Amino acid sequence: MNLLDVIKRPVITEKSMLAMDEKKYTFEVDTRANKTLVKQAVEAAFDGVKVKNVNIINVRPKFKRMGKYAGYTKKRRKAVVTLTNDSKEIQIFDAAE
């Protein structure tokens, strides 16, 4: 698996935004990725970033109905990445100048 394919997108929620103050960043990752791959992908994608810890959360598919058609949403996998104290912060939002 290519390291650039591991991280899909950042998870932008109120809870994840509050965790950024503690240097914890949440990403949606590939369902086949493990903690080691996520750590390598984050350190490769962002310069000057050192990962201290990675926590993985498996999100189960939800049952959804659209009229008479029923099905499930896709299963997802989230990774909460904790950075070291001397690490640079990840700039998810580029400041508009």
PDB file as gemmi writes it, atoms N, CA and C in Angstrom:
CRYST1    1.000    1.000    1.000  90.00  90.00  90.00 P 1                      
ATOM      1  N   MET A   1       0.848  -1.180   0.000  1.00  0.00           N  
ATOM      2  CA  MET A   1       0.000   0.000   0.000  1.00  0.00           C  
ATOM      3  C   MET A   1       0.893   1.243   0.000  1.00  0.00           C  
ATOM      4  N   ASN A   2       0.597   2.189  -0.868  1.00  0.00           N  
ATOM      5  CA  ASN A   2       1.337   3.435  -0.969  1.00  0.00           C  
ATOM      6  C   ASN A   2       1.022   4.322   0.235  1.00  0.00           C  
ATOM      7  N   LEU A   3       2.031   5.006   0.764  1.00  0.00           N  
ATOM      8  CA  LEU A   3       1.825   5.849   1.949  1.00  0.00           C  
ATOM      9  C   LEU A   3       0.877   7.011   1.681  1.00  0.00           C  
ATOM     10  N   LEU A   4       0.838   7.488   0.444  1.00  0.00           N  
ATOM     11  CA  LEU A   4      -0.052   8.605   0.132  1.00  0.00           C  
ATOM     12  C   LEU A   4      -1.511   8.174   0.071  1.00  0.00           C  
ATOM     13  N   ASP A   5      -1.765   6.879  -0.070  1.00  0.00           N  
ATOM     14  CA  ASP A   5      -3.135   6.377  -0.117  1.00  0.00           C  
ATOM     15  C   ASP A   5      -3.697   6.042   1.257  1.00  0.00           C  
ATOM     16  N   VAL A   6      -2.875   6.092   2.290  1.00  0.00           N  
ATOM     17  CA  VAL A   6      -3.321   5.703   3.631  1.00  0.00           C  
ATOM     18  C   VAL A   6      -4.268   6.752   4.198  1.00  0.00           C  
ATOM     19  N   ILE A   7      -3.874   8.026   4.167  1.00  0.00           N  
ATOM     20  CA  ILE A   7      -4.694   9.105   4.727  1.00  0.00           C  
ATOM     21  C   ILE A   7      -5.676   9.568   3.661  1.00  0.00           C  
ATOM     22  N   LYS A   8      -6.977   9.520   3.978  1.00  0.00           N  
ATOM     23  CA  LYS A   8      -7.995   9.953   3.024  1.00  0.00           C  
ATOM     24  C   LYS A   8      -8.332  11.426   3.202  1.00  0.00           C  
ATOM     25  N   ARG A   9      -8.686  11.821   4.424  1.00  0.00           N  
ATOM     26  CA  ARG A   9      -9.076  13.215   4.683  1.00  0.00           C  
ATOM     27  C   ARG A   9      -9.046  13.472   6.178  1.00  0.00           C  
ATOM     28  N   PRO A  10      -8.923  14.734   6.589  1.00  0.00           N  
ATOM     29  CA  PRO A  10      -9.039  15.035   8.022  1.00  0.00           C  
ATOM     30  C   PRO A  10     -10.500  15.000   8.456  1.00  0.00           C  
ATOM     31  N   VAL A  11     -10.729  14.625   9.694  1.00  0.00           N  
ATOM     32  CA  VAL A  11     -12.076  14.617  10.262  1.00  0.00           C  
ATOM     33  C   VAL A  11     -12.271  15.959  10.954  1.00  0.00           C  
ATOM     34  N   ILE A  12     -13.239  16.748  10.469  1.00  0.00           N  
ATOM     35  CA  ILE A  12     -13.482  18.083  11.002  1.00  0.00           C  
ATOM     36  C   ILE A  12     -14.784  18.054  11.792  1.00  0.00           C  
ATOM     37  N   THR A  13     -14.669  17.904  13.099  1.00  0.00           N  
ATOM     38  CA  THR A  13     -15.814  17.955  13.996  1.00  0.00           C  
ATOM     39  C   THR A  13     -15.445  18.847  15.169  1.00  0.00           C  
ATOM     40  N   GLU A  14     -16.430  19.172  15.985  1.00  0.00           N  
ATOM     41  CA  GLU A  14     -16.164  20.006  17.156  1.00  0.00           C  
ATOM     42  C   GLU A  14     -15.196  19.305  18.108  1.00  0.00           C  
ATOM     43  N   LYS A  15     -15.383  18.018  18.282  1.00  0.00           N  
ATOM     44  CA  LYS A  15     -14.529  17.250  19.185  1.00  0.00           C  
ATOM     45  C   LYS A  15     -13.088  17.176  18.671  1.00  0.00           C  
ATOM     46  N   SER A  16     -12.925  16.972  17.365  1.00  0.00           N  
ATOM     47  CA  SER A  16     -11.574  16.884  16.822  1.00  0.00           C  
ATOM     48  C   SER A  16     -10.886  18.248  16.808  1.00  0.00           C  
ATOM     49  N   MET A  17     -11.653  19.312  16.649  1.00  0.00           N  
ATOM     50  CA  MET A  17     -11.060  20.650  16.678  1.00  0.00           C  
ATOM     51  C   MET A  17     -10.561  20.997  18.082  1.00  0.00           C  
ATOM     52  N   LEU A  18     -11.292  20.587  19.112  1.00  0.00           N  
ATOM     53  CA  LEU A  18     -10.843  20.823  20.484  1.00  0.00           C  
ATOM     54  C   LEU A  18      -9.609  19.983  20.813  1.00  0.00           C  
ATOM     55  N   ALA A  19      -9.500  18.808  20.226  1.00  0.00           N  
ATOM     56  CA  ALA A  19      -8.350  17.943  20.482  1.00  0.00           C  
ATOM     57  C   ALA A  19      -7.080  18.476  19.823  1.00  0.00           C  
ATOM     58  N   MET A  20      -7.211  19.342  18.822  1.00  0.00           N  
ATOM     59  CA  MET A  20      -6.036  19.901  18.161  1.00  0.00           C  
ATOM     60  C   MET A  20      -5.209  20.762  19.108  1.00  0.00           C  
ATOM     61  N   ASP A  21      -5.838  21.330  20.134  1.00  0.00           N  
ATOM     62  CA  ASP A  21      -5.095  22.114  21.118  1.00  0.00           C  
ATOM     63  C   ASP A  21      -4.126  21.239  21.905  1.00  0.00           C  
ATOM     64  N   GLU A  22      -4.422  19.946  22.004  1.00  0.00           N  
ATOM     65  CA  GLU A  22      -3.563  18.995  22.715  1.00  0.00           C  
ATOM     66  C   GLU A  22      -2.654  18.230  21.753  1.00  0.00           C  
ATOM     67  N   LYS A  23      -2.506  18.743  20.530  1.00  0.00           N  
ATOM     68  CA  LYS A  23      -1.703  18.124  19.471  1.00  0.00           C  
ATOM     69  C   LYS A  23      -2.213  16.738  19.107  1.00  0.00           C  
ATOM     70  N   LYS A  24      -3.538  16.584  19.059  1.00  0.00           N  
ATOM     71  CA  LYS A  24      -4.159  15.342  18.603  1.00  0.00           C  
ATOM     72  C   LYS A  24      -4.945  15.654  17.340  1.00  0.00           C  
ATOM     73  N   TYR A  25      -4.613  14.980  16.249  1.00  0.00           N  
ATOM     74  CA  TYR A  25      -5.239  15.224  14.958  1.00  0.00           C  
ATOM     75  C   TYR A  25      -5.958  13.958  14.509  1.00  0.00           C  
ATOM     76  N   THR A  26      -7.170  14.130  13.969  1.00  0.00           N  
ATOM     77  CA  THR A  26      -7.995  12.998  13.565  1.00  0.00           C  
ATOM     78  C   THR A  26      -8.074  12.948  12.042  1.00  0.00           C  
ATOM     79  N   PHE A  27      -7.791  11.773  11.490  1.00  0.00           N  
ATOM     80  CA  PHE A  27      -7.839  11.560  10.051  1.00  0.00           C  
ATOM     81  C   PHE A  27      -8.692  10.341   9.754  1.00  0.00           C  
ATOM     82  N   GLU A  28      -9.378  10.379   8.612  1.00  0.00           N  
ATOM     83  CA  GLU A  28     -10.018   9.169   8.109  1.00  0.00           C  
ATOM     84  C   GLU A  28      -8.970   8.454   7.265  1.00  0.00           C  
ATOM     85  N   VAL A  29      -8.763   7.174   7.566  1.00  0.00           N  
ATOM     86  CA  VAL A  29      -7.701   6.419   6.907  1.00  0.00           C  
ATOM     87  C   VAL A  29      -8.292   5.209   6.189  1.00  0.00           C  
ATOM     88  N   ASP A  30      -7.470   4.561   5.388  1.00  0.00           N  
ATOM     89  CA  ASP A  30      -7.876   3.356   4.670  1.00  0.00           C  
ATOM     90  C   ASP A  30      -8.215   2.256   5.673  1.00  0.00           C  
ATOM     91  N   THR A  31      -9.199   1.436   5.340  1.00  0.00           N  
ATOM     92  CA  THR A  31      -9.649   0.403   6.272  1.00  0.00           C  
ATOM     93  C   THR A  31      -8.610  -0.701   6.465  1.00  0.00           C  
ATOM     94  N   ARG A  32      -7.634  -0.799   5.574  1.00  0.00           N  
ATOM     95  CA  ARG A  32      -6.589  -1.817   5.700  1.00  0.00           C  
ATOM     96  C   ARG A  32      -5.348  -1.305   6.410  1.00  0.00           C  
ATOM     97  N   ALA A  33      -5.312  -0.016   6.764  1.00  0.00           N  
ATOM     98  CA  ALA A  33      -4.121   0.582   7.361  1.00  0.00           C  
ATOM     99  C   ALA A  33      -4.016   0.223   8.840  1.00  0.00           C  
ATOM    100  N   ASN A  34      -2.783  -0.020   9.283  1.00  0.00           N  
ATOM    101  CA  ASN A  34      -2.551  -0.260  10.700  1.00  0.00           C  
ATOM    102  C   ASN A  34      -1.843   0.948  11.312  1.00  0.00           C  
ATOM    103  N   LYS A  35      -1.532   0.869  12.603  1.00  0.00           N  
ATOM    104  CA  LYS A  35      -0.952   2.017  13.304  1.00  0.00           C  
ATOM    105  C   LYS A  35       0.410   2.403  12.741  1.00  0.00           C  
ATOM    106  N   THR A  36       1.212   1.432  12.383  1.00  0.00           N  
ATOM    107  CA  THR A  36       2.540   1.709  11.852  1.00  0.00           C  
ATOM    108  C   THR A  36       2.460   2.427  10.512  1.00  0.00           C  
ATOM    109  N   LEU A  37       1.562   1.987   9.643  1.00  0.00           N  
ATOM    110  CA  LEU A  37       1.391   2.646   8.341  1.00  0.00           C  
ATOM    111  C   LEU A  37       0.888   4.071   8.499  1.00  0.00           C  
ATOM    112  N   VAL A  38      -0.040   4.294   9.440  1.00  0.00           N  
ATOM    113  CA  VAL A  38      -0.573   5.641   9.663  1.00  0.00           C  
ATOM    114  C   VAL A  38       0.535   6.561  10.158  1.00  0.00           C  
ATOM    115  N   LYS A  39       1.366   6.078  11.068  1.00  0.00           N  
ATOM    116  CA  LYS A  39       2.477   6.882  11.588  1.00  0.00           C  
ATOM    117  C   LYS A  39       3.440   7.261  10.467  1.00  0.00           C  
ATOM    118  N   GLN A  40       3.806   6.297   9.629  1.00  0.00           N  
ATOM    119  CA  GLN A  40       4.719   6.570   8.523  1.00  0.00           C  
ATOM    120  C   GLN A  40       4.104   7.540   7.525  1.00  0.00           C  
ATOM    121  N   ALA A  41       2.805   7.414   7.266  1.00  0.00           N  
ATOM    122  CA  ALA A  41       2.136   8.280   6.293  1.00  0.00           C  
ATOM    123  C   ALA A  41       2.055   9.717   6.787  1.00  0.00           C  
ATOM    124  N   VAL A  42       1.762   9.915   8.071  1.00  0.00           N  
ATOM    125  CA  VAL A  42       1.665  11.275   8.615  1.00  0.00           C  
ATOM    126  C   VAL A  42       3.031  11.938   8.613  1.00  0.00           C  
ATOM    127  N   GLU A  43       4.064  11.208   9.014  1.00  0.00           N  
ATOM    128  CA  GLU A  43       5.406  11.790   9.035  1.00  0.00           C  
ATOM    129  C   GLU A  43       5.921  12.063   7.627  1.00  0.00           C  
ATOM    130  N   ALA A  44       5.471  11.298   6.635  1.00  0.00           N  
ATOM    131  CA  ALA A  44       5.891  11.533   5.254  1.00  0.00           C  
ATOM    132  C   ALA A  44       5.106  12.674   4.611  1.00  0.00           C  
ATOM    133  N   ALA A  45       3.840  12.834   4.982  1.00  0.00           N  
ATOM    134  CA  ALA A  45       2.990  13.836   4.339  1.00  0.00           C  
ATOM    135  C   ALA A  45       3.236  15.241   4.874  1.00  0.00           C  
ATOM    136  N   PHE A  46       3.597  15.366   6.144  1.00  0.00           N  
ATOM    137  CA  PHE A  46       3.769  16.677   6.771  1.00  0.00           C  
ATOM    138  C   PHE A  46       5.211  16.811   7.251  1.00  0.00           C  
ATOM    139  N   ASP A  47       5.878  17.902   6.827  1.00  0.00           N  
ATOM    140  CA  ASP A  47       7.284  18.112   7.173  1.00  0.00           C  
ATOM    141  C   ASP A  47       7.422  18.559   8.626  1.00  0.00           C  
ATOM    142  N   GLY A  48       8.443  18.053   9.299  1.00  0.00           N  
ATOM    143  CA  GLY A  48       8.740  18.462  10.667  1.00  0.00           C  
ATOM    144  C   GLY A  48       7.800  17.903  11.711  1.00  0.00           C  
ATOM    145  N   VAL A  49       7.055  16.862  11.373  1.00  0.00           N  
ATOM    146  CA  VAL A  49       6.071  16.286  12.296  1.00  0.00           C  
ATOM    147  C   VAL A  49       6.608  14.959  12.815  1.00  0.00           C  
ATOM    148  N   LYS A  50       6.559  14.792  14.136  1.00  0.00           N  
ATOM    149  CA  LYS A  50       6.950  13.525  14.764  1.00  0.00           C  
ATOM    150  C   LYS A  50       5.750  12.979  15.515  1.00  0.00           C  
ATOM    151  N   VAL A  51       5.391  11.743  15.242  1.00  0.00           N  
ATOM    152  CA  VAL A  51       4.211  11.118  15.838  1.00  0.00           C  
ATOM    153  C   VAL A  51       4.623  10.399  17.119  1.00  0.00           C  
ATOM    154  N   LYS A  52       3.874  10.672  18.182  1.00  0.00           N  
ATOM    155  CA  LYS A  52       4.113  10.017  19.469  1.00  0.00           C  
ATOM    156  C   LYS A  52       3.258   8.762  19.611  1.00  0.00           C  
ATOM    157  N   ASN A  53       1.979   8.848  19.210  1.00  0.00           N  
ATOM    158  CA  ASN A  53       1.038   7.759  19.435  1.00  0.00           C  
ATOM    159  C   ASN A  53      -0.038   7.791  18.353  1.00  0.00           C  
ATOM    160  N   VAL A  54      -0.585   6.615  18.020  1.00  0.00           N  
ATOM    161  CA  VAL A  54      -1.688   6.503  17.065  1.00  0.00           C  
ATOM    162  C   VAL A  54      -2.763   5.616  17.675  1.00  0.00           C  
ATOM    163  N   ASN A  55      -3.993   6.107  17.710  1.00  0.00           N  
ATOM    164  CA  ASN A  55      -5.143   5.316  18.147  1.00  0.00           C  
ATOM    165  C   ASN A  55      -6.066   5.122  16.948  1.00  0.00           C  
ATOM    166  N   ILE A  56      -6.550   3.893  16.753  1.00  0.00           N  
ATOM    167  CA  ILE A  56      -7.399   3.544  15.617  1.00  0.00           C  
ATOM    168  C   ILE A  56      -8.818   3.285  16.106  1.00  0.00           C  
ATOM    169  N   ILE A  57      -9.800   3.839  15.377  1.00  0.00           N  
ATOM    170  CA  ILE A  57     -11.211   3.650  15.698  1.00  0.00           C  
ATOM    171  C   ILE A  57     -11.897   3.087  14.458  1.00  0.00           C  
ATOM    172  N   ASN A  58     -12.542   1.936  14.603  1.00  0.00           N  
ATOM    173  CA  ASN A  58     -13.332   1.361  13.521  1.00  0.00           C  
ATOM    174  C   ASN A  58     -14.770   1.833  13.667  1.00  0.00           C  
ATOM    175  N   VAL A  59     -15.309   2.467  12.628  1.00  0.00           N  
ATOM    176  CA  VAL A  59     -16.678   2.973  12.641  1.00  0.00           C  
ATOM    177  C   VAL A  59     -17.542   1.974  11.878  1.00  0.00           C  
ATOM    178  N   ARG A  60     -18.523   1.403  12.566  1.00  0.00           N  
ATOM    179  CA  ARG A  60     -19.394   0.400  11.952  1.00  0.00           C  
ATOM    180  C   ARG A  60     -20.316   1.048  10.922  1.00  0.00           C  
ATOM    181  N   PRO A  61     -20.754   0.270   9.916  1.00  0.00           N  
ATOM    182  CA  PRO A  61     -21.720   0.816   8.955  1.00  0.00           C  
ATOM    183  C   PRO A  61     -23.085   1.008   9.597  1.00  0.00           C  
ATOM    184  N   LYS A  62     -23.783   2.078   9.185  1.00  0.00           N  
ATOM    185  CA  LYS A  62     -25.121   2.364   9.708  1.00  0.00           C  
ATOM    186  C   LYS A  62     -26.171   1.875   8.720  1.00  0.00           C  
ATOM    187  N   PHE A  63     -27.291   1.427   9.249  1.00  0.00           N  
ATOM    188  CA  PHE A  63     -28.415   1.022   8.413  1.00  0.00           C  
ATOM    189  C   PHE A  63     -29.143   2.281   7.953  1.00  0.00           C  
ATOM    190  N   LYS A  64     -29.351   2.425   6.656  1.00  0.00           N  
ATOM    191  CA  LYS A  64     -30.038   3.586   6.091  1.00  0.00           C  
ATOM    192  C   LYS A  64     -31.133   3.107   5.154  1.00  0.00           C  
ATOM    193  N   ARG A  65     -32.168   3.913   5.042  1.00  0.00           N  
ATOM    194  CA  ARG A  65     -33.284   3.583   4.172  1.00  0.00           C  
ATOM    195  C   ARG A  65     -33.591   4.808   3.307  1.00  0.00           C  
ATOM    196  N   MET A  66     -33.843   4.550   2.021  1.00  0.00           N  
ATOM    197  CA  MET A  66     -34.230   5.596   1.082  1.00  0.00           C  
ATOM    198  C   MET A  66     -35.492   5.103   0.391  1.00  0.00           C  
ATOM    199  N   GLY A  67     -36.644   5.427   0.967  1.00  0.00           N  
ATOM    200  CA  GLY A  67     -37.899   4.913   0.434  1.00  0.00           C  
ATOM    201  C   GLY A  67     -37.994   3.420   0.684  1.00  0.00           C  
ATOM    202  N   LYS A  68     -38.202   2.655  -0.371  1.00  0.00           N  
ATOM    203  CA  LYS A  68     -38.293   1.205  -0.200  1.00  0.00           C  
ATOM    204  C   LYS A  68     -36.933   0.522  -0.269  1.00  0.00           C  
ATOM    205  N   TYR A  69     -35.898   1.265  -0.611  1.00  0.00           N  
ATOM    206  CA  TYR A  69     -34.560   0.695  -0.730  1.00  0.00           C  
ATOM    207  C   TYR A  69     -33.829   0.825   0.605  1.00  0.00           C  
ATOM    208  N   ALA A  70     -33.226  -0.247   1.038  1.00  0.00           N  
ATOM    209  CA  ALA A  70     -32.503  -0.246   2.303  1.00  0.00           C  
ATOM    210  C   ALA A  70     -31.083  -0.731   2.065  1.00  0.00           C  
ATOM    211  N   GLY A  71     -30.195  -0.260   2.903  1.00  0.00           N  
ATOM    212  CA  GLY A  71     -28.810  -0.687   2.783  1.00  0.00           C  
ATOM    213  C   GLY A  71     -27.995  -0.146   3.939  1.00  0.00           C  
ATOM    214  N   TYR A  72     -26.710  -0.249   3.803  1.00  0.00           N  
ATOM    215  CA  TYR A  72     -25.793   0.191   4.840  1.00  0.00           C  
ATOM    216  C   TYR A  72     -24.817   1.204   4.258  1.00  0.00           C  
ATOM    217  N   THR A  73     -24.350   2.120   5.103  1.00  0.00           N  
ATOM    218  CA  THR A  73     -23.288   3.029   4.708  1.00  0.00           C  
ATOM    219  C   THR A  73     -21.969   2.263   4.724  1.00  0.00           C  
ATOM    220  N   LYS A  74     -20.918   2.869   4.208  1.00  0.00           N  
ATOM    221  CA  LYS A  74     -19.619   2.212   4.185  1.00  0.00           C  
ATOM    222  C   LYS A  74     -19.023   2.186   5.588  1.00  0.00           C  
ATOM    223  N   LYS A  75     -18.281   1.135   5.874  1.00  0.00           N  
ATOM    224  CA  LYS A  75     -17.536   1.125   7.127  1.00  0.00           C  
ATOM    225  C   LYS A  75     -16.330   2.038   6.954  1.00  0.00           C  
ATOM    226  N   ARG A  76     -15.929   2.669   8.054  1.00  0.00           N  
ATOM    227  CA  ARG A  76     -14.833   3.628   8.000  1.00  0.00           C  
ATOM    228  C   ARG A  76     -13.824   3.311   9.099  1.00  0.00           C  
ATOM    229  N   ARG A  77     -12.680   3.949   8.998  1.00  0.00           N  
ATOM    230  CA  ARG A  77     -11.643   3.795  10.009  1.00  0.00           C  
ATOM    231  C   ARG A  77     -11.036   5.161  10.265  1.00  0.00           C  
ATOM    232  N   LYS A  78     -10.995   5.549  11.539  1.00  0.00           N  
ATOM    233  CA  LYS A  78     -10.424   6.834  11.912  1.00  0.00           C  
ATOM    234  C   LYS A  78      -9.153   6.606  12.711  1.00  0.00           C  
ATOM    235  N   ALA A  79      -8.217   7.518  12.575  1.00  0.00           N  
ATOM    236  CA  ALA A  79      -6.970   7.454  13.330  1.00  0.00           C  
ATOM    237  C   ALA A  79      -6.784   8.774  14.059  1.00  0.00           C  
ATOM    238  N   VAL A  80      -6.573   8.698  15.369  1.00  0.00           N  
ATOM    239  CA  VAL A  80      -6.253   9.872  16.174  1.00  0.00           C  
ATOM    240  C   VAL A  80      -4.748   9.845  16.389  1.00  0.00           C  
ATOM    241  N   VAL A  81      -4.063  10.841  15.819  1.00  0.00           N  
ATOM    242  CA  VAL A  81      -2.607  10.892  15.837  1.00  0.00           C  
ATOM    243  C   VAL A  81      -2.174  11.928  16.862  1.00  0.00           C  
ATOM    244  N   THR A  82      -1.374  11.504  17.842  1.00  0.00           N  
ATOM    245  CA  THR A  82      -0.828  12.403  18.854  1.00  0.00           C  
ATOM    246  C   THR A  82       0.606  12.725  18.471  1.00  0.00           C  
ATOM    247  N   LEU A  83       0.934  14.026  18.469  1.00  0.00           N  
ATOM    248  CA  LEU A  83       2.279  14.460  18.106  1.00  0.00           C  
ATOM    249  C   LEU A  83       3.126  14.678  19.354  1.00  0.00           C  
ATOM    250  N   THR A  84       4.444  14.637  19.185  1.00  0.00           N  
ATOM    251  CA  THR A  84       5.349  14.899  20.299  1.00  0.00           C  
ATOM    252  C   THR A  84       5.318  16.384  20.635  1.00  0.00           C  
ATOM    253  N   ASN A  85       5.843  16.732  21.817  1.00  0.00           N  
ATOM    254  CA  ASN A  85       5.818  18.127  22.264  1.00  0.00           C  
ATOM    255  C   ASN A  85       6.704  19.022  21.409  1.00  0.00           C  
ATOM    256  N   ASP A  86       7.821  18.500  20.898  1.00  0.00           N  
ATOM    257  CA  ASP A  86       8.730  19.317  20.092  1.00  0.00           C  
ATOM    258  C   ASP A  86       8.396  19.286  18.600  1.00  0.00           C  
ATOM    259  N   SER A  87       7.296  18.662  18.229  1.00  0.00           N  
ATOM    260  CA  SER A  87       6.888  18.546  16.834  1.00  0.00           C  
ATOM    261  C   SER A  87       6.187  19.819  16.349  1.00  0.00           C  
ATOM    262  N   LYS A  88       6.296  20.063  15.040  1.00  0.00           N  
ATOM    263  CA  LYS A  88       5.538  21.164  14.448  1.00  0.00           C  
ATOM    264  C   LYS A  88       4.065  20.800  14.406  1.00  0.00           C  
ATOM    265  N   GLU A  89       3.202  21.825  14.392  1.00  0.00           N  
ATOM    266  CA  GLU A  89       1.768  21.573  14.284  1.00  0.00           C  
ATOM    267  C   GLU A  89       1.399  21.341  12.821  1.00  0.00           C  
ATOM    268  N   ILE A  90       0.355  20.563  12.607  1.00  0.00           N  
ATOM    269  CA  ILE A  90      -0.129  20.291  11.255  1.00  0.00           C  
ATOM    270  C   ILE A  90      -1.107  21.392  10.868  1.00  0.00           C  
ATOM    271  N   GLN A  91      -0.871  22.019   9.731  1.00  0.00           N  
ATOM    272  CA  GLN A  91      -1.745  23.085   9.250  1.00  0.00           C  
ATOM    273  C   GLN A  91      -2.807  22.471   8.342  1.00  0.00           C  
ATOM    274  N   ILE A  92      -3.972  22.170   8.921  1.00  0.00           N  
ATOM    275  CA  ILE A  92      -5.067  21.615   8.120  1.00  0.00           C  
ATOM    276  C   ILE A  92      -5.738  22.714   7.315  1.00  0.00           C  
ATOM    277  N   PHE A  93      -5.922  23.869   7.949  1.00  0.00           N  
ATOM    278  CA  PHE A  93      -6.537  25.000   7.267  1.00  0.00           C  
ATOM    279  C   PHE A  93      -5.445  25.984   6.903  1.00  0.00           C  
ATOM    280  N   ASP A  94      -5.313  26.288   5.608  1.00  0.00           N  
ATOM    281  CA  ASP A  94      -4.342  27.290   5.185  1.00  0.00           C  
ATOM    282  C   ASP A  94      -4.920  28.665   5.443  1.00  0.00           C  
ATOM    283  N   ALA A  95      -4.131  29.529   6.062  1.00  0.00           N  
ATOM    284  CA  ALA A  95      -4.598  30.875   6.378  1.00  0.00           C  
ATOM    285  C   ALA A  95      -4.685  31.689   5.087  1.00  0.00           C  
ATOM    286  N   ALA A  96      -5.847  32.280   4.858  1.00  0.00           N  
ATOM    287  CA  ALA A  96      -6.048  33.112   3.670  1.00  0.00           C  
ATOM    288  C   ALA A  96      -5.426  34.476   3.918  1.00  0.00           C  
ATOM    289  N   GLU A  97      -4.527  34.868   3.030  1.00  0.00           N  
ATOM    290  CA  GLU A  97      -3.846  36.153   3.211  1.00  0.00           C  
ATOM    291  C   GLU A  97      -4.252  37.129   2.150  1.00  0.00           C  
TER     292      GLU A  97                                                      
END                                                                             
